[in-house]
Amino acid sequence: MQPLKLPEFDYQLEENKIFCLIRKKWVVLTPEEWVRQHFINLLTSHLGYPKGLFKLEQSMTYFKNQKRSDITVLDREGNVFLLVECKAPGVKLDQKVMGQVSAYNKVLDAQYLAITNGMTHFIWKKHEAGFRQISDFPFYES
């Protein structure tokens, strides 16, 4: 897998699988999963996000369609704090990807939305009039 613009960490690889930091099991190593595991490491090891508050591939219904969010982080009250859509490194982060995370957020109502392909990352914070792009990922507030 290609190097990403995310912090390195001691990941475990076995054949075509990577050990998931949150699920504590081996999962198929796809380019998107490579990005997800690196992004989880950023959140947990560098920004203080508790592993126990993560939900990966959270199922939801949006306009009668079953969808799954890549990374959902809850706050201590069980509300969605951060919603992240991960893409493979070669996937362009365009309006379509932003539309996908926005659609999921209509169901989940996160305080922060993010998209990443491991090379480029964007984050938005919820404000009264909608979402506003910010430059840095927030540290987790206890």
TITI-213859 format. One line per field, with one value per residue (C-alpha): x, y, z; residue in one letter. Coordinates in steps of 0.05 Angstrom, whole numbers, plus 5000, padded with zeros to 4 digits. Example, Ala and Ser with C-alpha at 12.3 -4.5 7.8 and 13.67 -1.06 7.14 Angstrom:
// TITI-213859
xx: [5246	5273]
yy: [4910	4979]
zz: [5156	5143]
r: [A	S]
END
This chain:
// TITI-213859
xx: [5000	5023	5048	4994	4996	4976	5020	5054	5040	5055	4999	4995	4989	4975	4968	4914	4888	4902	4886	4832	4849	4776	4743	4802	4799	4831	4795	4808	4861	4831	4858	4799	4812	4886	4862	4811	4862	4911	4857	4835	4907	4908	4845	4863	4939	4947	4881	4857	4794	4773	4770	4707	4667	4680	4630	4656	4610	4550	4487	4432	4372	4370	4309	4294	4365	4414	4479	4541	4585	4660	4678	4630	4656	4607	4611	4604	4528	4522	4511	4551	4612	4650	4629	4685	4680	4743	4762	4820	4881	4867	4795	4785	4750	4697	4626	4600	4640	4617	4546	4554	4578	4524	4470	4494	4494	4420	4409	4467	4470	4545	4581	4639	4642	4705	4727	4795	4831	4894	4928	4879	4832	4775	4736	4675	4645	4571	4547	4478	4474	4503	4574	4638	4704	4760	4834	4851	4819	4795	4823	4772	4740	4724]
yy: [5000	5070	5119	5168	5239	5213	5193	5125	5073	5000	4967	4892	4859	4786	4764	4810	4832	4888	4885	4936	4982	4989	4923	4883	4834	4822	4856	4854	4904	4948	5017	5048	5005	5027	5099	5084	5050	5107	5158	5120	5122	5198	5206	5159	5167	5240	5275	5237	5204	5145	5079	5059	5116	5094	5060	5033	5020	5043	5022	5073	5082	5141	5149	5074	5055	5020	5059	5053	5108	5094	5124	5153	5179	5193	5243	5221	5229	5183	5238	5237	5281	5266	5232	5213	5187	5150	5139	5103	5147	5152	5176	5251	5286	5323	5347	5276	5253	5315	5299	5228	5250	5305	5254	5209	5269	5282	5217	5222	5297	5303	5364	5354	5324	5301	5268	5238	5197	5192	5245	5303	5316	5365	5379	5422	5445	5453	5525	5556	5568	5501	5477	5518	5489	5492	5480	5431	5369	5381	5346	5304	5342	5300]
zz: [5000	4985	5039	5062	5088	5157	5216	5211	5263	5280	5239	5234	5165	5150	5078	5050	5118	5168	5243	5259	5317	5337	5319	5346	5288	5220	5162	5087	5068	5013	4995	5032	5094	5092	5096	5150	5196	5187	5202	5264	5287	5277	5318	5375	5381	5363	5379	5441	5414	5459	5421	5458	5426	5354	5308	5242	5183	5223	5187	5174	5129	5082	5037	5045	5025	5072	5079	5122	5149	5149	5217	5268	5335	5391	5447	5520	5516	5456	5404	5339	5348	5283	5218	5170	5099	5076	5003	4970	4957	4883	4892	4882	4940	4901	4909	4902	4963	5002	4982	5008	5077	5079	5063	5120	5166	5153	5192	5242	5258	5272	5301	5252	5182	5148	5083	5069	5017	5060	5018	5025	5084	5094	5157	5172	5238	5250	5261	5267	5192	5170	5165	5158	5136	5188	5179	5236	5264	5335	5395	5431	5488	5549]
r: [M	Q	P	L	K	L	P	E	F	D	Y	Q	L	E	E	N	K	I	F	C	L	I	R	K	K	W	V	V	L	T	P	E	E	W	V	R	Q	H	F	I	N	L	L	T	S	H	L	G	Y	P	K	G	L	F	K	L	E	Q	S	M	T	Y	F	K	N	Q	K	R	S	D	I	T	V	L	D	R	E	G	N	V	F	L	L	V	E	C	K	A	P	G	V	K	L	D	Q	K	V	M	G	Q	V	S	A	Y	N	K	V	L	D	A	Q	Y	L	A	I	T	N	G	M	T	H	F	I	W	K	K	H	E	A	G	F	R	Q	I	S	D	F	P	F	Y	E	S]
END
